Amino acid sequence: MEQKLKILYLAAEVTPFAKTGGLADVAGSLPKAIKALGHDIRVAMPRYGRINIERFGLQLALDNLQVPMDEEREPVRVFQGTLGKDVPIYFIDSTRYFDRESIYMYPDDAERFILFSRAALEMLKPLNFKPHVIHCNDWHTALIPNWLKTIYKDDPFYSDIATVYTIHNLAYQGIFGYRVLEIAGLDEYGFLYHPEMADLNNVVDFMARGIYFADIISTVSPRYAQEILTPEYGERMDPLLRDRRDRLFGILNGIDYETFNPATDPYIAANYDVNSLDKRIQNKLALQEEARLPKNPDIPIIGMISRLTDQKGLDILVEILDHLFDNFAVQFVLLGTGEQHYHDRLREMANRYPQNMGLFLTFNAPLAQRIYAGTDMFLMPSRFEPCGLSQMIAMRYGSVPIVRATGGLADTVKDYNPVTGEGTGFVFERYDRWALFGAIVRALERYKNPQEWRRIQIQGMRADFSWEASAKKYEDLYYKAVASRKELKKLEEYIGRGEHS
């Protein structure tokens, strides 16, 4: 298909406006890459209190949009701005629901994202923008495919709009009680039913509805698309996903090569590229100073930037740190926040090993980039990882990843083979502390050979994780969704004619 498409891309968070995780990075980058392919793509997100109208140059597009909510109508405003150079982005503005300190974790999150999603649909007519495809992301926007095939299906404006639904992390499904169906106007249709998923009979699982009703489903790496079909990774959703596996695709996320570029990064001590890696040592020394570690260009530094949770492998990591520090000359710099018991355990380790461990229990984007630029190795021992961006950024900066073979980590990091000299990092399979420890030891052994280490760095830096290739795959999914919607529409019309006769 050569037709240029109109696409509405919906996400609860979008870089640079609001971010808590990888969804924001994807939503801030993928639409720009789709736009570069010639499509009319527009983005929508809530206007949280932290998004300043003047700072981002937002203009009022709709003043009093009446959004159906629980048999009433909630007034919202819609502001318009620009993502990147030329991607329009709409902000759903409701003081009552979005003018808050944080993005998530409120008792009325279901209502908040019902309002956002419903407003995104309702704004289309007054904006005179009819998309071929609405691209929904995670549970926050998962009711849109459900609405389009129920309460909007007889409206000619909406009836042929196709949907793509992307799962960024299956663990966060948006599970609520029956009351939200009334708020969403879906109570007459009741709960979903699946013979192998008894839970669906008495809860409202937003993500399940996205999976059930979307024309096309995607997730953020090919490996994860296969993993979530199994009970181990399927988060109790695997029977439904297996039913729809013919519409499920895995497309690897990319990274923003303008933002993550060691040759131009304004936050690092010295800029460099694959042809000037000797300059990188200045970043290492600067990071050692910032982390209050002994300045030594020869000692290997392992970095980690992560949420401090079991999913990210913290449970097996904390069990090997003392063995690592007692047996090897190595330094470890960690940046992140998470569960309090990990904060406490890591503080205790940092106090016990002040010569080995630098700890930053916060999140700081410029410091994150200095960690990528200043470390020799980058650790991601995740229990599961739908895609992961940090390992790709680390390779871009010449920090060699040490990862578990799961999800996007397995798709992006090739285990180093000392016989052939091929590989971009060090990969372990089994999820336990000694498998992790063994991978770190392998990396430390190879680090002793500077020429060999330089080869691994260069191979990682030359890997292509830009959005261009991924955007073309999403373009194919949009065409698939449009074709699928047309076929379904024909079938519905045929059935309708039969009932009428």
C-alpha positions in Angstrom: 0.0 0.0 0.0 1.3 3.4 -1.0 -1.4 5.4 0.7 -0.2 7.9 3.2 -2.0 7.4 6.5 -3.5 9.6 9.2 -2.5 8.2 12.6 -3.4 9.3 16.2 -0.8 8.1 18.7 -2.0 8.0 22.3 0.2 7.6 25.4 0.0 8.5 29.1 3.5 9.9 29.0 5.7 11.4 26.3 9.2 12.7 26.4 10.1 15.6 26.9 6.8 16.6 28.5 6.3 13.9 31.1 8.2 10.7 31.8 8.4 7.9 34.4 9.7 5.1 32.2 10.4 3.7 28.7 6.9 4.3 27.4 7.7 8.1 27.3 10.9 7.5 25.4 9.1 5.5 22.8 6.2 7.9 22.5 8.6 10.8 22.1 10.6 9.1 19.4 8.5 6.7 17.3 6.0 9.4 16.0 8.8 11.5 14.7 10.2 8.5 12.8 6.7 7.7 11.4 6.3 11.4 10.4 9.6 11.1 8.5 8.1 8.3 6.4 5.5 10.8 5.1 2.5 10.0 7.3 0.3 12.5 9.1 0.8 11.3 12.7 -0.4 13.3 15.7 0.1 12.5 19.3 -2.2 13.0 22.3 -1.5 12.8 26.1 -2.9 14.4 29.3 -1.7 17.8 30.3 -0.3 17.1 33.8 0.3 20.0 36.2 4.0 19.8 35.5 3.5 20.6 31.8 3.8 24.4 31.6 1.7 26.0 28.8 4.1 28.9 28.3 7.3 26.9 28.5 6.2 24.5 25.7 4.4 27.2 23.7 1.0 25.4 23.8 -2.0 27.0 22.1 -5.6 26.4 22.9 -7.3 24.3 20.3 -10.6 23.4 21.9 -12.1 25.3 24.8 -15.1 23.4 26.1 -15.1 19.9 24.8 -17.9 17.9 26.5 -16.7 14.4 27.2 -19.2 11.6 28.2 -18.4 10.3 31.7 -20.8 8.2 33.8 -24.0 9.5 32.1 -22.8 13.0 32.5 -20.4 15.2 30.5 -17.0 16.4 31.8 -15.7 19.7 30.2 -12.1 19.6 29.1 -9.8 21.9 27.1 -7.4 20.7 24.4 -4.1 22.4 23.9 -1.8 21.9 20.9 1.9 21.9 20.7 4.7 20.3 18.7 6.7 17.2 19.4 10.1 17.6 17.8 10.1 19.8 14.7 6.8 19.0 13.1 4.6 16.4 14.9 1.4 17.9 16.3 0.7 16.9 19.9 -2.6 17.5 21.7 -2.9 17.8 25.5 -6.1 16.9 27.2 -6.5 19.5 30.0 -8.6 18.8 33.1 -7.7 20.5 36.3 -9.8 18.1 38.3 -8.1 14.9 36.9 -4.6 15.9 35.8 -3.4 18.9 37.7 -1.5 16.8 40.3 2.1 16.4 41.4 2.6 12.9 39.9 1.4 11.0 36.8 0.1 7.8 38.3 -0.8 6.0 41.6 -4.0 7.8 42.4 -7.2 6.1 43.6 -9.1 7.5 40.6 -6.6 6.5 38.0 -9.2 4.5 36.1 -11.5 7.6 35.8 -8.5 9.8 34.9 -7.4 7.6 31.9 -11.0 6.9 30.8 -11.4 10.7 30.6 -8.2 11.1 28.6 -9.0 8.3 26.2 -12.6 9.3 25.7 -11.6 12.9 25.2 -9.0 11.9 22.6 -11.8 10.3 20.6 -14.3 13.1 21.1 -11.8 15.8 20.0 -11.4 14.3 16.5 -14.6 15.7 15.0 -14.2 19.3 16.1 -10.5 19.1 15.1 -11.6 17.8 11.7 -9.0 15.0 11.9 -10.2 11.5 11.0 -7.3 9.0 11.5 -7.1 5.7 9.6 -5.4 4.2 12.7 -5.4 5.0 16.4 -2.3 3.6 18.0 -3.0 2.9 21.7 -0.3 2.1 24.3 -0.5 0.2 27.6 -3.6 -0.1 29.8 -4.2 3.7 30.0 -5.6 3.8 26.5 -6.8 0.2 26.1 -10.5 0.9 26.2 -10.4 2.7 22.8 -10.5 -0.5 20.7 -13.4 -1.6 23.0 -15.3 1.6 22.4 -14.8 1.6 18.7 -16.3 -1.8 18.4 -19.2 -1.1 20.7 -20.6 2.4 21.4 -19.0 4.1 18.4 -19.4 1.4 15.8 -22.6 2.8 14.3 -21.1 6.3 13.9 -19.8 6.7 10.3 -17.0 9.0 11.4 -15.5 6.3 13.7 -16.8 3.0 12.3 -13.8 2.3 10.0 -11.0 3.6 12.2 -8.5 0.7 12.8 -6.6 0.2 16.1 -3.1 -0.9 17.0 -2.5 -1.8 20.6 1.0 -1.9 22.0 1.9 -3.8 25.2 5.0 -2.2 26.8 4.8 -4.3 30.0 2.2 -7.0 30.5 2.6 -6.8 34.2 0.7 -3.5 34.5 -2.8 -4.3 33.3 -5.1 -1.7 34.9 -7.4 -3.9 36.9 -10.5 -2.3 38.4 -14.1 -3.1 39.6 -17.4 -3.1 37.8 -18.1 0.5 38.5 -15.6 1.7 35.9 -17.7 0.0 33.2 -20.5 2.4 34.1 -18.1 5.4 34.0 -16.9 4.2 30.6 -20.4 3.7 29.2 -19.7 0.0 28.7 -21.8 -1.5 31.5 -24.5 -2.9 29.1 -21.8 -5.1 27.5 -20.7 -6.6 30.9 -17.5 -8.4 31.7 -15.3 -10.2 29.2 -15.4 -14.0 29.3 -12.7 -16.5 28.5 -13.0 -20.2 29.5 -9.3 -20.3 30.6 -9.3 -16.9 32.4 -11.8 -17.1 35.2 -10.6 -13.7 36.6 -12.1 -11.9 33.7 -15.6 -12.8 34.8 -15.5 -10.4 37.8 -12.9 -7.7 37.2 -12.4 -5.0 34.5 -8.9 -5.6 33.1 -8.2 -2.7 30.8 -5.3 -4.4 29.0 -7.3 -7.5 28.4 -9.9 -5.4 26.6 -7.2 -3.8 24.4 -5.9 -7.2 23.5 -9.4 -8.6 22.8 -10.7 -5.8 20.7 -7.7 -4.3 18.8 -7.2 -5.0 15.1 -3.5 -5.5 15.6 -1.5 -6.1 18.8 2.2 -5.5 19.1 4.8 -5.6 21.8 8.3 -4.1 22.1 10.6 -6.9 21.0 10.2 -10.1 19.0 11.4 -12.3 21.9 8.9 -10.8 24.3 6.1 -11.4 21.8 6.9 -15.1 22.1 7.5 -15.2 25.8 4.1 -13.7 26.7 2.4 -16.6 25.1 3.7 -18.8 27.9 2.4 -19.1 31.5 5.8 -18.1 32.8 5.7 -14.6 31.2 2.1 -14.2 30.3 0.9 -12.6 33.6 -2.3 -14.8 33.4 -3.1 -13.2 30.0 -1.4 -16.0 27.9 -4.6 -17.8 27.0 -6.1 -14.7 25.4 -2.8 -13.8 23.8 -2.6 -17.3 22.3 -6.1 -16.9 20.9 -4.9 -13.7 19.1 -1.4 -14.8 18.2 -2.1 -14.3 14.5 -2.5 -10.6 15.2 0.4 -10.3 17.6 3.8 -8.9 16.5 7.0 -8.0 18.2 8.9 -4.9 17.0 12.0 -3.8 18.8 12.1 -0.3 20.2 14.8 2.0 19.0 16.6 4.9 20.8 16.8 8.5 19.9 20.2 9.0 18.2 20.1 12.7 18.5 19.7 12.6 22.3 21.9 9.7 22.9 25.1 10.6 21.0 28.4 10.6 22.8 29.8 12.8 20.0 27.5 15.7 20.9 26.2 14.9 24.4 26.4 18.2 26.4 26.3 16.4 29.8 29.5 14.3 29.6 33.0 15.4 30.4 34.5 14.7 26.9 32.8 14.0 23.6 33.9 11.0 21.5 32.8 8.6 18.9 33.8 5.1 17.6 36.9 6.6 16.0 38.1 8.5 19.1 37.5 6.1 22.0 40.7 7.1 23.8 38.9 10.3 24.8 36.4 8.2 26.7 38.8 7.8 29.7 38.1 11.4 30.7 34.5 10.5 31.3 35.6 7.5 33.4 37.8 9.7 35.6 35.0 12.3 35.9 32.5 9.7 36.9 34.8 8.2 39.6 35.2 11.7 41.0 31.4 12.3 41.0 30.7 9.0 42.6 33.5 9.6 45.2 35.4 6.6 44.1 39.2 6.3 43.8 40.3 7.8 40.5 42.0 5.0 38.6 41.8 4.6 34.8 42.7 0.9 34.9 40.1 -0.4 37.3 36.9 -1.6 35.5 33.7 0.2 36.4 30.3 -1.5 36.1 27.3 0.8 35.8 23.6 0.2 36.4 20.6 2.5 35.9 17.4 0.9 37.0 14.2 0.7 39.1 15.2 -1.1 42.2 12.7 -4.0 42.0 12.8 -7.8 41.6 11.9 -7.5 38.0 15.2 -5.8 37.3 17.2 -8.5 39.0 17.9 -6.7 42.2 17.2 -9.8 44.3 20.1 -11.8 42.6 22.4 -8.8 42.4 22.5 -7.9 46.1 23.4 -11.5 46.8 26.7 -11.3 44.9 28.0 -7.8 45.5 30.1 -8.7 48.5 31.6 -11.7 46.6 32.4 -9.4 43.7 34.1 -6.7 45.8 36.0 -9.2 48.0 37.5 -11.0 45.0 38.0 -8.5 42.2 39.4 -5.0 41.8 36.2 -3.5 40.5 34.0 -0.4 41.0 30.2 -0.3 40.7 28.0 2.8 40.2 24.2 2.5 40.5 21.6 5.1 39.8 17.9 4.5 40.6 15.0 4.3 43.0 12.6 1.6 44.0 11.6 -0.6 46.9 12.7 0.6 50.3 14.4 -2.6 51.3 16.7 -2.4 48.3 17.5 1.2 49.3 18.5 0.0 52.7 20.5 -3.0 51.5 22.4 -1.0 48.9 23.2 1.9 51.4 24.6 -0.7 53.7 26.7 -2.2 50.9 28.0 1.3 49.9 29.0 2.1 53.4 30.8 -1.2 53.8 32.6 -0.9 50.5 33.2 2.9 50.0 36.2 2.2 47.6 34.1 0.0 45.4 30.5 1.3 45.2 29.0 4.7 44.3 25.3 4.9 45.0 22.8 7.5 43.7 19.3 6.8 45.0 17.5 9.2 42.7 16.9 9.7 39.1 18.9 12.2 37.2 18.9 12.1 33.3 22.2 14.0 32.9 23.9 11.7 35.4 22.5 8.7 33.6 24.3 9.8 30.4 27.5 10.3 32.4 27.2 6.8 33.7 26.8 5.4 30.1 29.8 7.4 29.0 32.0 6.7 32.0 31.5 3.0 32.7 33.3 0.1 31.1 30.3 -2.4 31.6 26.6 -2.0 32.0 24.5 -4.4 34.0 20.9 -5.5 33.3 20.2 -8.8 35.1 16.4 -8.6 34.6 14.0 -11.4 35.5 12.0 -10.2 32.5 12.5 -7.2 30.1 9.9 -6.5 27.4 12.5 -4.5 25.5 14.9 -2.4 27.5 16.5 0.8 26.2 19.5 1.1 28.5 21.4 -1.8 27.0 21.1 -0.1 23.6 22.2 3.3 24.9 25.1 1.7 26.8 26.3 0.1 23.5 26.0 3.4 21.7 28.3 4.9 24.4 30.8 2.1 24.4 29.8 0.6 27.7 29.6 -3.2 27.2 26.4 -4.7 28.5 26.1 -7.7 30.8 22.5 -9.0 30.5 20.2 -11.9 31.1 18.8 -13.6 27.9 15.2 -12.4 28.1 12.9 -10.2 26.0 14.6 -7.4 24.2 17.9 -8.0 26.0 18.2 -11.3 24.1 17.2 -9.6 20.9 19.8 -6.8 21.1 22.9 -8.1 22.9 25.0 -10.8 21.2 27.0 -12.9 23.6 30.7 -12.4 23.0 32.5 -15.4 21.6 36.3 -15.2 22.2 37.0 -17.8 19.5 35.3 -15.9 16.7 35.7 -12.4 18.2 32.0 -11.8 17.5 29.6 -10.3 20.0 28.6 -7.1 21.7 28.2 -8.1 25.4 28.0 -10.9 27.9 24.8 -12.9 28.3 23.6 -15.4 30.9 20.6 -17.6 30.6 19.6 -19.0 34.1 18.0 -16.5 36.5 20.2 -17.0 39.6 23.0 -15.2 41.3 25.8 -17.5 40.2 24.9 -17.3 36.6 25.0 -13.5 36.9 28.2 -13.7 38.8 29.7 -15.9 36.1 28.8 -13.4 33.3 30.4 -10.6 35.3 33.6 -12.7 35.8 33.7 -13.5 32.0 33.5 -9.8 31.3 36.2 -8.9 33.8 38.5 -11.5 32.3 38.1 -10.1 28.8 38.6 -6.5 30.1 42.2 -7.5 30.9 43.0 -7.6 27.1 42.6 -4.0 25.9 42.6 -4.8 22.2 39.9 -7.5 22.6 37.9 -5.1 24.8 38.1 -2.4 22.3 36.8 -4.7 19.6 33.7 -5.6 21.7 33.1 -1.9 22.3 33.3 -1.0 18.6 31.0 -3.8 17.6 28.4 -2.5 20.1 28.8 1.1 19.0 28.3 0.2 15.4 25.1 -1.8 16.0 22.0 0.1 14.6 19.3 0.7 17.1 17.9 3.8 15.5 14.1 4.2 15.0 14.2 4.1 11.2 14.0 0.3 10.8 11.4 -0.1 13.6 9.3 2.8 12.2 9.0 0.9 8.9 7.8 -2.2 10.7 5.2 -0.1 12.5 4.1 1.3 9.2 3.5 -2.2 8.0 1.4 -2.9 11.1 -0.7 0.2 10.4 -1.4 -1.1 6.9 -2.3 -4.5 8.3 -4.7 -2.9 10.8 -6.4 -0.8 8.1 -6.8 -3.9 5.9 -8.1 -6.0 8.8 -10.7 -3.3 9.7 -11.9 -3.1 6.1 -12.4 -6.9 6.0 -14.3 -6.8 9.3 -16.5 -3.9 8.1 -17.4 -5.9 5.0 -18.2 -8.9 7.1 -20.4 -6.8 9.4 -22.2 -5.2 6.4 -22.8 -8.7 4.9 -24.2 -10.0 8.2 -26.3 -6.9 8.5 -27.8 -7.4 5.1 -28.6 -11.0 5.9 -30.4 -10.0 9.1 -32.3 -7.3 7.3 -33.5 -9.6 4.6 
